[in-house]
Amino acid sequence: MMIFVLASGYLFAVYLFLALAKKTIQKTATTAVSQFEEEYSSEMFITPLSE
């Protein structure tokens, strides 16, 4: 019974850790993209392809 309690606690801790990591990565990625757009927006332009 003790092993079951320890294993379930371990799995719950891993689940929380992965959820926190996913949330942090998404927030960081969104911030990085917006900073990139602000920094390089004047350098980004679209040119038509010449055929």
C-alpha positions as a Markdown table, in Angstrom:
| # | Residue | x | y | z |
|---|---|---|---|---|
| 1 | Met | 0.0 | 0.0 | 0.0 |
| 2 | Met | 2.9 | 2.4 | 0.8 |
| 3 | Ile | 4.4 | 1.8 | -2.6 |
| 4 | Phe | 1.1 | 2.7 | -4.3 |
| 5 | Val | 1.0 | 6.0 | -2.3 |
| 6 | Leu | 4.6 | 6.8 | -3.2 |
| 7 | Ala | 4.1 | 5.9 | -6.9 |
| 8 | Ser | 0.9 | 8.0 | -7.2 |
| 9 | Gly | 2.6 | 11.0 | -5.5 |
| 10 | Tyr | 5.6 | 10.7 | -7.9 |
| 11 | Leu | 3.3 | 10.5 | -10.9 |
| 12 | Phe | 1.3 | 13.5 | -9.7 |
| 13 | Ala | 4.5 | 15.5 | -9.1 |
| 14 | Val | 5.8 | 14.7 | -12.6 |
| 15 | Tyr | 2.4 | 15.7 | -14.1 |
| 16 | Leu | 2.5 | 19.0 | -12.3 |
| 17 | Phe | 6.1 | 19.6 | -13.4 |
| 18 | Leu | 5.3 | 18.9 | -17.1 |
| 19 | Ala | 2.2 | 21.1 | -17.0 |
| 20 | Leu | 4.3 | 24.0 | -15.5 |
| 21 | Ala | 7.0 | 23.5 | -18.1 |
| 22 | Lys | 4.5 | 23.5 | -20.9 |
| 23 | Lys | 2.9 | 26.7 | -19.7 |
| 24 | Thr | 6.3 | 28.4 | -19.2 |
| 25 | Ile | 7.5 | 27.3 | -22.7 |
| 26 | Gln | 4.4 | 28.7 | -24.4 |
| 27 | Lys | 4.7 | 32.0 | -22.5 |
| 28 | Thr | 8.4 | 32.3 | -23.4 |
| 29 | Ala | 7.8 | 31.4 | -27.1 |
| 30 | Thr | 5.0 | 34.1 | -27.4 |
| 31 | Thr | 7.2 | 36.7 | -25.8 |
| 32 | Ala | 10.2 | 35.8 | -28.0 |
| 33 | Val | 8.1 | 36.0 | -31.2 |
| 34 | Ser | 6.6 | 39.4 | -30.3 |
| 35 | Gln | 10.1 | 40.7 | -29.4 |
| 36 | Phe | 11.4 | 39.4 | -32.7 |
| 37 | Glu | 8.6 | 41.1 | -34.6 |
| 38 | Glu | 9.2 | 44.4 | -32.9 |
| 39 | Glu | 13.0 | 44.3 | -33.4 |
| 40 | Tyr | 13.0 | 43.2 | -37.1 |
| 41 | Ser | 9.6 | 44.5 | -38.4 |
| 42 | Ser | 11.3 | 47.2 | -40.5 |
| 43 | Glu | 13.6 | 44.6 | -42.1 |
| 44 | Met | 10.8 | 42.2 | -43.0 |
| 45 | Phe | 9.2 | 42.8 | -46.4 |
| 46 | Ile | 7.6 | 40.7 | -49.1 |
| 47 | Thr | 8.9 | 40.8 | -52.7 |
| 48 | Pro | 7.0 | 39.2 | -55.6 |
| 49 | Leu | 8.7 | 36.2 | -57.2 |
| 50 | Ser | 9.9 | 37.0 | -60.7 |
| 51 | Glu | 9.1 | 34.3 | -63.2 |
